[in-house]
Amino acid sequence: MILEKDWKNIQHVFSSAQKSSLHASIATVDSLGQPTITPIGTIFLNDDQTAYFFDTYTDKLSENLFQNSKACIQAINTNKWFWLSSFIKGHFDQYFGVRLYVEIGDLRPATEQEKLAVAHRTKPLQWTKGSQLIWSEFTQVRNVKINTFRWVKYPNMMEHLN
C-alpha cells in the first residue's frame, strides 16, 4: 500500500507530466526479453491507488501483456519553465517524475464515466482533424493494479524532498 501523501504527490506528478508531455510511457518485455516502450496519453489515476488507460493502438503492448502482465509506467514533467526555474534555484521544489510498477489487466469495455474522462482530456483539440482521427474510437480500457513506485531523482537537487 502506498502512503496517502505519496499517492497525492504521484497524482500531482502524473498530472503535470501528462500536461507537459501529453503522455506517459509504459515499458513491457516481449517473449525474447526485448523491452518495448509505449507512449500512452490516456492513463487515468484513481483515488483508490489504481489506474486505467484506453488501449487502442498498442499492438506490441497487447502482445507483451499476453505473456507478462507486469509493466513499468513512467511519467516525467517536461515543462521547460519548471526545469529552468529549478536549475536557476539549484533545487526542485517537488518531484518531477515517477515510475509505477504495475500489473495490467485484460481489455474491457470502457464505462460511460471513463469515456467522459477521456473526452474531457481531449476536448481542447477535438476540433482538429488529427484529434478526430486518433481519439474518436476509444472504447476499450485496461485496469492497472499499482504495486509500488519509485521517484525519478537527481539527488543533488532533491535532498530536501527525501
C-alpha positions in Angstrom: 0.0 0.0 0.0 1.3 3.5 -0.9 1.0 6.2 1.7 -1.7 8.7 1.1 0.7 11.6 1.0 2.8 9.8 -1.6 -0.3 8.9 -3.7 -1.3 12.6 -3.8 2.3 13.5 -4.9 2.2 10.8 -7.5 -1.2 12.1 -8.8 0.3 15.6 -9.0 3.4 14.5 -10.8 1.4 12.4 -13.2 -1.0 15.3 -14.0 2.0 17.7 -14.6 3.7 15.1 -16.8 0.6 14.5 -18.9 0.1 18.2 -19.3 3.6 18.9 -20.4 4.4 15.7 -22.4 0.9 14.7 -23.3 1.7 11.1 -22.4 3.4 8.7 -20.0 5.4 5.7 -21.1 4.7 2.0 -20.4 7.6 -0.4 -20.5 6.9 -4.1 -21.2 9.0 -7.1 -22.2 8.4 -9.4 -25.2 8.8 -13.2 -25.3 12.5 -12.8 -26.3 13.2 -10.5 -23.3 13.4 -7.4 -25.5 11.9 -4.2 -23.9 9.3 -2.1 -25.6 8.2 1.4 -24.5 4.7 2.5 -25.5 3.6 6.2 -25.1 0.0 6.4 -23.7 -1.8 9.7 -23.3 -4.9 8.3 -21.7 -3.7 7.0 -18.4 -6.0 8.0 -15.5 -5.0 7.6 -11.9 -7.9 6.8 -9.5 -8.1 7.9 -5.9 -8.0 4.3 -4.7 -4.4 3.8 -5.9 -5.4 2.1 -9.1 -5.5 3.3 -12.7 -6.8 2.6 -16.2 -5.9 3.6 -19.7 -7.5 3.5 -23.1 -5.9 0.8 -25.2 -6.5 1.3 -28.9 -3.2 1.5 -30.9 -0.9 -0.7 -28.8 -0.3 -3.9 -30.8 3.1 -4.7 -29.3 2.0 -3.7 -25.8 -1.0 -6.0 -26.0 1.2 -8.8 -27.3 3.6 -8.4 -24.5 0.9 -8.3 -21.8 -0.5 -11.6 -23.1 2.8 -13.2 -21.9 3.6 -11.0 -18.9 1.2 -8.5 -17.3 3.9 -6.7 -15.3 5.0 -3.3 -16.5 6.6 -0.1 -15.5 4.8 3.2 -16.2 7.0 6.3 -16.2 5.7 9.9 -16.1 8.1 12.9 -16.3 7.2 16.6 -16.1 8.9 18.0 -19.2 7.7 21.6 -18.8 10.6 23.8 -19.8 9.7 26.6 -17.3 9.6 24.0 -14.4 13.1 22.8 -15.4 14.5 26.3 -16.0 13.3 27.6 -12.6 14.6 24.5 -10.9 18.0 24.9 -12.4 18.1 28.6 -11.5 17.2 27.9 -7.9 19.5 24.9 -7.7 16.8 22.5 -6.5 13.5 21.0 -7.3 10.5 22.2 -5.3 8.7 18.9 -6.0 9.3 15.5 -7.6 9.3 15.8 -11.4 9.0 12.1 -12.3 7.7 8.8 -11.0 7.9 5.1 -12.0 4.9 2.9 -11.2 5.5 -0.8 -11.0 2.2 -2.4 -12.1 0.2 -5.3 -13.3 -2.0 -4.5 -16.3 -5.4 -6.3 -16.8 -7.2 -7.6 -19.8 -9.1 -5.4 -22.2 -12.7 -4.5 -21.2 -15.3 -2.1 -22.4 -14.9 1.5 -21.1 -17.6 2.8 -18.8 -19.6 5.9 -19.6 -17.6 7.7 -16.8 -14.3 6.7 -18.4 -15.4 7.8 -21.8 -16.4 11.2 -20.3 -13.0 11.5 -18.7 -11.1 10.9 -22.0 -13.5 13.3 -23.8 -12.7 15.9 -21.2 -8.9 15.4 -21.5 -9.0 15.6 -25.3 -11.6 18.4 -25.6 -9.1 21.2 -26.3 -8.1 19.5 -29.5 -11.4 17.9 -30.5 -11.9 20.4 -33.3 -8.8 19.2 -35.1 -8.7 16.6 -37.8 -5.9 14.7 -36.0 -8.0 14.5 -32.8 -10.9 13.1 -34.7 -8.8 10.5 -36.4 -7.0 9.4 -33.2 -9.4 9.8 -30.3 -12.8 9.0 -31.8 -12.7 5.2 -31.3 -11.7 4.9 -27.7 -13.9 2.2 -26.3 -11.6 -0.3 -24.6 -9.6 0.1 -21.4 -7.3 -1.8 -19.3 -7.2 -1.7 -15.5 -3.9 -1.1 -13.8 -3.0 -2.5 -10.3 -0.2 -0.4 -8.8 2.2 -2.5 -6.7 4.8 0.1 -5.8 6.5 3.2 -7.1 9.9 4.9 -7.3 10.6 8.6 -7.7 12.8 9.7 -10.5 15.6 11.7 -8.8 18.6 13.9 -9.2 19.8 13.6 -5.6 22.0 16.8 -5.5 18.9 18.9 -6.3 16.4 17.0 -4.2 18.0 16.4 -0.8 15.2 18.4 0.9 12.5 16.1 -0.6 13.7 12.9 1.0 
